[in-house]
Amino acid sequence: MKRLQINALTSDIIISLYVIVTLYFRFKLESETATGALESLVIGVCFVVIIWALIKLKILNPNWFGLFNSKKSKS
């Protein structure tokens, strides 16, 4: 059975959008409600665990937009 795997560029875009949307959601939620530091930390950790799990399951395959390429091209 073939697993669902998303290519590197699409994974980078999905992760970037996810981070932007979740940060917006957290700032909006925390400004509208009386959220303390501990609740904010728990919400942030939950959002990070979701992305971490998708990367560990190899559903998302980030390339980090090519920033950490170990191979250097020789011309």
N, C-alpha and C positions, 0 to 999 in steps of 0.2 A: 504494500500500500504506500503510495507516494504521499509525502508530507507537504503541507502548504508552506512554501518558502517564497518570500518576497525579495526581489533583487535589491542590490545595495543602494542605488539611487532612490528608489521608491521608499525603502526603509528609512533612509536619511530624512526624506521629506515628511514621512509619517511621524517620525520621532520629533522633528522640529515643530510641526503643527501641534502635536500632542503636548509638548512642553509649553508652547505659547498659550494654548487653550486652557490647560490646567492652571497655569499661573494667573491668567485672567480670572478664571473661576475662583481661585483661592483669594485673590485680592478683593473681588466683588463680594464673595461670601463673608470674608472677615471684616469688611467695612460695614456691611449691613447688620451683622450680628455681633454680639459681645463674645468674640472668640479669644481665648487666651493663648499663650505661647505653646502650651502642651498640645492643645487641640490642633493648632496650626502645624506643629511638628508631625503629629500623627497623620493628618491629611496629606502632607507632603510625602511622608514615607510610603503611605498607601499608593499614591500615584507613581512613585519611583519603582515600587515593587512590581506593579503591573508591567511597566516597560522592561524591567529586568527579567521577568519571567518569560516574556515574549522573545527576548534575545537569547535566553538560555535554552528555550525550546526550539531555537533555530527557525522561528517563524519570521522574525525580523533579522536581517543580516546587515547591520550598519557598516558603512565604509568611512563614516565620519567625514564625508565630503572630500576624501583623499588627504586629510591632514596628517595622518599617521602612517603613511606608506613606508614600509621598511625597505622596499626595493627602490633604489635610485636609478633612474635611467641614465645611461652613459651615451653621450653623443659622439 
